Amino acid sequence: MGSKEKTHEFSLNKLEIDAGSYSSVWHKRLQNWETDGVNARIWNRDPSIWDEKHEAGTEVFELTDRLGWLELPGTMIAEVAALTGFTEEIIRAGFSRVVVLGMGGSSLIAEVWAEIFGVAEGFLPVAILDSTHPQRVARLVAAEELETTLFLVASKSGGTLETLSFFNYFYQQMARLHDNPGANFVALTDPGSRLEELARTIKFRKIFHTPPEVGGRYSALTFFGLLPASLLGLPVALVLAQAQAMAQACSPGVPATANPALELGSFLGEMVIAGRDKLILILSPAIKPFAVWLEQLIAESIGKSGLGLVPVMVEYEDELPFHDYTDAISSDCVYLFIRLQGDDNLFLDQALSQVQIAGEPVVSLRLTDISGLGQEIWRFEMATAAIGAVLKINPFDQPDVEAAKIGARQAMSAWQENGSLPEPESLFLSSVLTISGSRHFSRVNDLKSALATFVKAARPGDYIALIAYLPRTEELRQVLQRLQKQLQSCCRVPVTLGFGPRFLHSTGQLHKGDGNRGLFLQLSGGLQEDLDLPGSDYSFATLIAAQAQGDYDALLAKERRILALHWHEKEVESAILGLIEMIKPLHLPEFTLPDSEST
C-alpha cells in the first residue's frame, strides 16, 4: 500500500501573496535568507536561525530537539499498514465510537478531521473531550454505548492533568461494566512517559509511541492525528502523500525565494514587525474547522517575548476589511483566505475582493481537493517556524503556559487544605453574580459600570479575548458568538472566543506572552451538575474553577486587563443574552467615562 501511494503526483495548492507597500521589505527578507542558506539550515537543525547566541551544531532544549516534524510525511507512510490493521481490529471487536481524551495539539487535529470529513461508511465516529466542565464530561457518561467506546488517551508528556483526570474517571466507569476495562483504552504518548507506564500496568489495548522530537502542536502527522483519521476512515496515505508533496517543494536544496512555506512565513513575520499582528482567517465553509488547528499552531508558537500574531476566525456575516472606531480601515490586520474549489465560496470571494480593493495585505491559498489540507498542515508548520526566524523567537516552546498551571495547582492545594478555593478580590458581589477584575476596573461597582468600563478600555491596536469556562455546547457557543459580534461592533477591534481550559493549550500562551494588546473578559459558572474524580478529594467542578482562577491570576501577574464575571446560577445563556443588550448602546466613541476608569 505504501509503495503504491509513492506514485501519486500532486499539484501544489496555489499561494498568492499581495504584499502591497510591504513588498520590498518582504522580498529583501527572502533574498537575504537565500544568501544565508536559511532553508537548508532549518533542515539541519541550526539553532542560530532562531537564536543567534547559539552556534550551529549545538543542541538546544525545545528547539533543536523539536524539528522532527520536517520528515514526518516520509516516515509516517510506513505506519499506514499498521494503522489500517488496528482500525480493522477495532471494527471487528464491535466498538461503536471513539473518544479522544486530550488537550491542545494532542486532540485538536482529531476534531478537525471529524468535523471536516465526518465518518466514512463502515468506520467509527470520533468525538473529542478537552473540557473539564462536568456538564461536558457528563454528556459522554450518559451515552448508551459507553461499553463499546474506545478511548484514545492522548498526552505527549504523559502527565497532562486534564487528560489523566478524564482517564481516571472513565476507567472507573468502564470497570463497573466489565472485567477488563483496559481493553477500551489506547495510549498515545512519548516513549517512557508516565502514561506509558500506566498503560502497561493496567493492560491498555495498545500503546502508540509519538516521536519525542515533535512538539504537541506540530504533531498532526503523528499518531495523534493519524490514528483518529484512520478510525474515521480517512485516506491517511493520501493525506501523507499530499504533505510529502509540500515537504519536497520546500526541501533543503530549494532556494528561499522559491520555497512556498518560507514565502508565507517570511511575509507573516514581516507583518508582525510592521504592527499587523492580527491574522484574519477566512476559510471555505467545508474546511472552516481547520482554522482551529491554525489558531493553536500560530498563537502558541509566536505569542511570546512581547510579540504575537493573533488568529481571528471570521464569521460569514462579518464585514471586511475591519474598521476602527473612526471608521478608517484597521491598520493592524493581515488577511488569510483558504479557498476550497467547488465549495460555497460566495462570502469568501466577495470578502477577498473587498480586501484587495482596499489595498490590504492578503494571503490567498487555493485547494482543488480537500485532501490538500495535508499540504497545508506541513506548509503552516514550516511557515510558523519561519515566522519565528524573522522575529528571533523560539517557535517550539511555550514559556508562559506553565504560569496558569501553577496557579491552578496552588488553588487546588488551597482546596485540599481548607476545603475551598481562594477567591479573588471582588468588585461586586450578589447572590447571582461575582465581578472581579484587574486594577484597570477598580472603580466598577455593578455590572453596568463594569461593561461600560470594559468597552471604554478598548484601544486601537487591541484585541478582545472572550475566555469562557463554560460547557462547550452548540447552544452556548451560538450565544457567545452573538456576544463576540456585539463587542466587535461596539469596540471596533477583533474579538476572539475560546473555551477553557482548552484554550490554555492554545491561545493561552499568546495571552500572556504578547505585547499586552489583549483585553480579556472571563466568563464562568453555569454548573448544573458535578462529577467526582475517582481517587481524589475534588470534583470536575473544583478542577475547572481552579483552572479559571489560575488563568485569572496569571493574567493579573502579567498586568493584563481582565474583567471576570462568575454566575452562581445554573443557567447562564439568559445572563449572557442580557450582557449583549447592556453592551449595545456602548458604541465608541459615542459614550465617555472619566479617563481614570480605563487606565
N, C-alpha and C positions, 0 to 999 in steps of 0.2 A: 504493500500500500504506500509506504513511504517513498520508494523509488519511483512509483507512478506519479506521485504528486510533484516530483522534481522536474517533470517535463512541462509543467504549467508555465506559461508566459503571460505576464500582465502588463498592461499599460499603466503607468503611474497616474494616480489621481492628479488632476491638474491644479497647480498652485499659481495664483496670480496675486501679486502684491502691488498695491497702488500707494507708494510712499509719499507722494506729493512733495512738499517742501523738505521732507527728510531724506529724499532720495540720495543726495550727495554724501551725507554722513553715513548712511546705511551701506552704500557701495564702497565707500572708503574702508569701512569695517571689514567687509568681505575680502577686499583686496589685501588688506593687512594680514588677515587670517590666512589667506592663500600663501603670502610670502613667508609667514611664520609656521606654515605646516600644521595649523591648528587641528584639522580633521584627523590626520594621522596621529597626532599627539593625544587626542581624546581616545582613539582606539588603543594606543599604547599605555593608557592609564597614567598620563603625565599630570601630576597634581598641580604643577605651576600654571596650568590652564585656568584654574580657579583661585589659586592662592600662590602668589609669586614668591613667597618666602620658602616654599617647598621646592626642592630640586627634582628633576626627572629621575625616576628610578627609586625614589623613596616611597615607603608605604605610609599612608595617612589614614587613620581610622575614620570610617564613614565617609570616605572619599575614594581612594584608590581601590578599596575593597567593596565598592558599591557599583561597579560598572559591568557586572555580569550580564545585564540585560542586552548589551550590544550583540552578543552571539546567540541569544535565545531562539530566534526564529529557526536557525540552523540546527541547534542542539535538541530542541524540543520535538522536532519532527520525528525523532527516533522513539519518542514516547507515545506516539499516536496509537500504535497497535496495542500497547498496554492499557491505554485509556479506553479503547474500544472493547477490549476483553473485559475490563472491570465493569463497564457500563452494561454489557450483556449479562454479566453475573448478577448485577443488582436487579435488572429487569426480571431475570429468571427466578430470583429469590422472592419475588412478589411485592417489592416495595412500590408504594403508590405515589410518593413525593419525596423531595429533597429539601432540607432546610440548612442553609449556611449560617453557622454561628461565628460571627467575626466582626471586626471593626476596620474602617478605613480601607487601605489597599488590599486587605485580605478578603473583603466581601463586595466592594463596590462594583468591580468588573462583573461579578456574577449577577448583580442586579441589572447591570446594563444589558448583558446577554438576554436575561429573562424578559426584560421589558421591550427590547427591540425585536428579538427573534421569536419569542414565545416558545412553546414546546412543540417539537415535531411529533407526528403521529407515531405511537408506539414507545415514546420516551417519557421522561418524568418531569413534571413541573418543578421549578426551583423557586423557593422563597428565601428571603434574607432576614435575619434577626440581628439588628445592630442598635437596638434601643433597650435601655434598662427600665423604661417606663413599664410598670406592672400591667397596665392595660394592654400594651403591645405584646408582652410575653403571654398574657392570659389568652389572647386570641389563638395562639398556637396550641396551648394546652387544651382548648375547647374542641379542637379539630377531632373528628371521629377517627381519622386514620393515624393517630399517634403511633400505634403499634407497628404500622407499616411505613413509618417515616425514617429516612436515612439522614442522619445529622452529619454535616461536614464541619468539624471543629477546626477553625482556621486561625492560626496565630503564628506568625513568623518567629517571634521570640519564645513562644510557648508559655508566656506569663501574663498575657493581656487580661486585666482584671475582668472586664465585661465578658469576654469570651469564656473564661473559666467559670464565671458565675452562671452563664447560660448553660454550660455543660453540666455543672453540678446539679442544677435544677432539673434538667431533662433526663439526666442519668437516673436520678431518683424516681422520676415519673416512670421511666422505662422499666426500672427494677420491680415495680409493682405489677407489671404486665407479663413479664416472662423471666426465665431463669438465666438468660444470657444477654443482659442488656447491652454489653459492649458490642454485640454484633450489629447494632443500629448506629454505630459511630465510626467515623473515619477521621483521622488526624491529618492535617496539612500543616507542616511545621519544619523548621530547620533541624538538621541532624543534631542529636544530643540535647535537645531542649527539654524543659520540664514537661511539656505536653507529650513529647515522645515517650518519656519515662512513664508518665501516667497511662498512656495508650497501651504500652506493653504490659503494664501491671494488671490492668483490668480487661485486657484482651479485646481491643478495638478490632473491628473487621479488617482494617487496612491502615497503613501509615504511608503517606506520600511525602517524601522529603522535598522541601523547597530549597533552592540554592542560597547559601549564606551570603554570597556576593551580590545578591539582588535585593534592594530595599523594598519595603511593602508597596509603596505607591508606584514602583516600576515593575511590579510582579504580575501584570495582567497576562503575560505569555508564559507564566509558570503554571504549576498545578493549581494555584489559587484561582486562575481564570479558566484554565483548560479543562479541569475536571467538571465543574458545573456546566461548561459549554458542551462537553461530551454527553453528560446526563440529559441535557435538554435536547440532544440530537442535532447540534450544530455541526457543520462540516469543519471540524477542527483543523484537519490537514490543509484545507483551502485557506482558512484564516492565517495559518502559519506561513503558507506559501506567499500570501499577499504581503505579510510582514517582511518576509525574506526578500521580496522584490524591492521594498523600500530600503532595507538594510544594504542590499547590493548597490543601489543607486547612491548610497552615502558611504561606500566602502573606503578604506584608508587612502587609496590612490586617487580618489575623486577630489578635484580642487574645490575649495570653499565656494567659489563663485558659481559652481555647477551642482552644488550639494543641496537637495530640496529640503533637508532638515536644518542645515546651517543657515540657509537663506531665511527661513522662517524665524529661527531662534535669534539670529543677529538683529533682524528687524524689530522683533518684540523687545529685545533688550534695549535697543536704541529708543524705543518708545518710552520705556520706563525712565531712562535718563532724561528724556525731553519733558517729563512730567505727565505723560499719558499713561497713567498707571491703572486704568480701568479697562479690562478686556471684555468687551460686549459680545456675547456669544449668541449667534442666531443660526439654528440648525433646522434642516428639513424635519417635518413632523415625525417621520418614521424613525429617525435617528436622534431625535431630541434627547433621549436619556443619556447619550454619550457625553453630553455636557457635564453631567455629574462627575464622571470619571476625570474629565479635563479639569474641572474645578479643583479636585483634590490634588492632582498631579502638579498643577501650576501654583496654586495658593500655598501649599505646604513646602514646595521646593524653593520658591522665590521670596516668600514673605518673611524676611529676616534682615538683621543688620540695618534696620531703619529703611529698608526698601521693600517693594512688593508690587505684585501685579494682581489686581482684584478681579477675578472672573465674575461676571454678572450675566445671569441667564435671562434672556428676554422672553416675555410672553407675547403671543401673536397679536395682541391688541395694542402693544406699546407703540408710541410714536418715535420714529428715528429720523435723524440723529437726536441724541439727547440735547436738551437745552437747559441753561441755568435759570436762576430766578429773574435775571434781566431779560430773558427770552433770547439771549445770544447762544449760539451753539457751544456746548461744553467743550472746553479745550483740554480735558484730561482723559479722553476716551480714544481707544483704538478698537476697530470693529473686525470681528472674525465671523465669516459666513461659511458654513459647511453645507453644501447642496447635494442631495441625492437625486440623480436623474430619475424621472418618472414619478416622483412624489408630488404632493400638492404644495407647490412652491410659490403660490401667488403672493403671500405675505413676504416671504424671503426675497423674492425678485424685486418687489416694489421697494422694500426697505433698502436693499443693496443699491438700487438706482438712486434713491433719495440721499443715501450717504455719499455716493460717488459725486452726485451733483453738488453737494455741499462742500466737496473737496476734502473730506475727512480721510485720514489714513485707514486703509481697509485691506484685509486679507480675505481672499476667496479660495475655497477648496471645492473641487467638483468630483463627486464619486459617480461612477457609472453603475456600480453594483454594491449592494450592502456589505458583501464580504470585504470590500475595500476598506472597511474600518480597521482591518488588520494592518494595512499600510499606515493608517493614521495613529494607531497605538504606538508603533515604533517611531514614526516621524516626530510625534509630540514628545516622546521620551528624549530623543536626541535634541530636539529643539529646546526643550526645557533645560537640558544640560548646557546648551549653547547660551541661553539667557543668563545662566549663572556665570558663564565665562565672560560675558560682556560686563556684568555687574561686579565681578570678582567676589562672588559669594559661593558657598558650598551648596549645590542644589540637592544634596543627598542626605543632609542631616536635618534635624528638627529641634533646635536648641530650646525653644520656648514651650514645646508641648508638655514637657515634664512639670512645668510650673502648676498647671491646672491639676495634674495627677497628685502632686504633693499636697495641694490644697484640699483635694478630696480625701486623701489619706489622713490628713490632720483632722478633718471634720469627722471621719469615721472613728478616729481614736477618741475624740471627744464623746461620740455616741457610746462607745464601749465603756468609757469611764463614768459618764454622767447619765446615760440613758436618753440623751437628747443632743441634737446637733447645735452647734453655735449659730446664733442668729446675727446677721449684720445689723448695724445701727439703722433703725427705720426712720424715714422721713414722714411717714404717715402710716397709721395702723388702725384698722377697723376689724369687725368680725368677718368681713368679706374679703378684704384686700390689705396686703402689706406692700408699701412702696419703700424701696431703698435706692441709694444712688451715690455716685462719686461726688466730690466736692463741688463739681460744676452745677449740682442740683440742690445745693444746701438750703435754698430759700423755698423749696417746694413744701406745701402744706396740705395739698389734696390732689386728687387725680387730675383735675382740670389744670391746675398750675403746673403739675408735672409734665403733662403732654405739651402744654404751651412752651415751657422752658426747653423741652426736648427739641421741638421743631425749630425754635429760635437758635438753638445751638448749632444747627447745620450750617456749614460754611462752603463756599465754592471750593471744589477740590476734595471734599469729603465723600464718604460713602456711609450709608446706614446699614447695619447688620441686625436683622431680626434673628434672635437666637432663642429658640423655643424648646424648653424642656417639658414637652407635652407629647402625648401619644401621636405618632405619625399616621393618622387615619386620613383617608381621602377627603372626608368632610372637613376636618380641621385644616388640612392643607389648603383647601379652597378658600376658607375663611381668612387664613393667614396671607394668602396671595392677594386678597382684597385689601387687607391692611398694608401690605407691601406696596401695592399700586397707589393707595391713598397717600402714604408717606412720600412716595416718589413724586406725586403730583404737587404736594404741599411744599416739600423741601427742595425740589429740583436737583436732587443728587441721586446717583444709582443706589438701589436698595437690594440687598441680598437676603436670602432666607435659609436658615439652617436649623435642623432639629438636633437637640442634644440627647445623648452625648456623642452622636456620630460625627458632628462637625468638629469636635475636638481633635479628631484624627484627620482633619482636612483643613478647613479654613481657620481652625483654632490657632495654628502656628502663625498665620498671617495676621490675625487679630492682635497678637501680642508682639510680633516681630517687625511690623512695617513702620512707616514713618508717622504713626499716630494720626491717621486720617479717618479712622473709624469712629462712628457714633453708634453705641450699642443699646438695644432695647431687649432685655432678657425677660422672657415670659415663662412662668412655671405654675404648677398647681394641677387642677383637674384630676385629682386622684379618686377614681370611682371604686377602686378595689386595690388590694395589696396581695403580694405573694411572698412568703417566707423563703429565704435561701437555705437549703439544707446544709447542715454542718457549720452554720454561722449564727451569730446572735442579732443579725439585722435582716431587713427585707429589701426587696427591689425598690420600694418607695423610699426607704432610707438611703439606698445607694444612689439613686438618681438625684435626690435632694442634696447629698454630699457632693456629687459631681457639679451640680449647678452652683453650689456655694464655692467649690474650689475654683471654678472658672471665673466667678464674680471676683473673688479675692485676687486671682492672678491678673485680671484686667485692672483692678484698682492699683495693684503694685506697679503696673506699667503706666500709671497716670492716664488711663483711658477714660473717656466719657461714657459712663454707663448708667442707665436707669433700669431698675429691676422691679417688675410687677409680679407678685405672687398671690394667686387667688386661693382662698381657703375652701371655696365651694367645689363640688364635684363636677360641675358643668361649666366650661369656660368659653364655649363658642359664642354664647349670647353676650358675655362680657367683652370679648374681642370685637364683636359687631358694634358694641357700644363705644369702644375706642375709636372705631372708624368714624362714627357720627361726630364724636367730640373733636376729631382732628380736622374734619372737612373745612371748617371756617378759618383754619390757621394757615392761610397761604402767605408765604413770604413774598415781598416784604410788606404785606398789607396789614400786619399787626406788629406791635412792638412791645417789648418788655424792657425794663431797666437793664442796661448792659451788664450790671453786676450779677444778674441772674444767669448769664450764659458764659461767664468767664471762670 
